[in-house]
């Protein structure tokens, strides 16, 4: 009897979890193969214990010059497809738990895109908090940086909603120790307040080489304020 009650309590807690409504969605499960590939890499590659992990959506995955750009910091790169906070929050433990890191840098930009399935800014900020809680179970004192979602030409119509989510996440960062918000929007906006087109690829969404140069300059500067630059 006691065993049945305990099992029921466990199942009830799982159902009430903030991630309960996301875990079995097809749009979350579709990334299982990508996460499994990360786990294979974790077993086959030895990373320095002072590496900085960059994790998140395709802008992290496509940052082909990341290791060179961030030198002399050591890097672990864990970006996948069209990651959303709703799937990233489900997989966060599997991504971060195997590693020791001197810092964690996050960029996830696909929860508000202008589609009917968009999340509210409040839901986005809530999922961010869930990711932070997951990280803190294993990395209690590790500095965590959130890169502001970039203003892009493709998603300009929903930039006001993205700005609200950015603002809420910035506020969340201010409430947590060793958690930092990296402002990047001014580096991507023209004098008329709209995105600079040549900072993006032909899809008007992903960064061009010039865009990555600007991103790198801003991000590396903010990291260096918290994590001393290693000797070369």
Rosetta blueprint (number, residue, H / E / L):
1 X L
2 X H
3 X H
4 X H
5 X H
6 X H
7 X H
8 X H
9 X H
10 X H
11 X H
12 X H
13 X H
14 X H
15 X H
16 X H
17 X L
18 X L
19 X L
20 X L
21 X L
22 X L
23 X L
24 X L
25 X L
26 X H
27 X H
28 X H
29 X H
30 X L
31 X L
32 X H
33 X H
34 X H
35 X H
36 X H
37 X H
38 X H
39 X H
40 X H
41 X H
42 X H
43 X H
44 X H
45 X L
46 X L
47 X L
48 X L
49 X L
50 X L
51 X L
52 X E
53 X E
54 X E
55 X E
56 X E
57 X L
58 X H
59 X H
60 X H
61 X H
62 X L
63 X L
64 X L
65 X L
66 X H
67 X H
68 X H
69 X H
70 X H
71 X L
72 X L
73 X L
74 X L
75 X E
76 X E
77 X E
78 X E
79 X E
80 X L
81 X L
82 X L
83 X L
84 X L
85 X H
86 X H
87 X H
88 X H
89 X H
90 X H
91 X H
92 X H
93 X H
94 X H
95 X H
96 X H
97 X L
98 X L
99 X L
100 X L
101 X L
102 X L
103 X E
104 X E
105 X E
106 X E
107 X E
108 X L
109 X L
110 X L
111 X L
112 X L
113 X L
114 X L
115 X L
116 X L
117 X L
118 X L
119 X L
120 X L
121 X H
122 X H
123 X H
124 X H
125 X H
126 X H
127 X H
128 X H
129 X H
130 X H
131 X H
132 X H
133 X H
134 X H
135 X H
136 X H
137 X H
138 X H
139 X L
140 X L
141 X L
142 X L
143 X E
144 X E
145 X E
146 X E
147 X E
148 X L
149 X L
150 X L
151 X L
152 X L
153 X L
154 X L
155 X L
156 X H
157 X H
158 X H
159 X H
160 X H
161 X H
162 X H
163 X H
164 X H
165 X H
166 X H
167 X H
168 X H
169 X H
170 X H
171 X H
172 X H
173 X H
174 X H
175 X H
176 X L
177 X L
178 X L
179 X E
180 X E
181 X E
182 X E
183 X L
184 X L
185 X H
186 X H
187 X H
188 X H
189 X E
190 X L
191 X L
192 X L
193 X L
194 X L
195 X E
196 X L
197 X H
198 X H
199 X H
200 X E
201 X L
202 X L
203 X L
204 X L
205 X L
206 X L
207 X E
208 X L
209 X H
210 X H
211 X H
212 X H
213 X H
214 X H
215 X H
216 X H
217 X H
218 X H
219 X H
220 X H
221 X H
222 X H
223 X H
224 X H
225 X H
226 X H
227 X L
228 X L
229 X L
230 X L
231 X L
232 X L
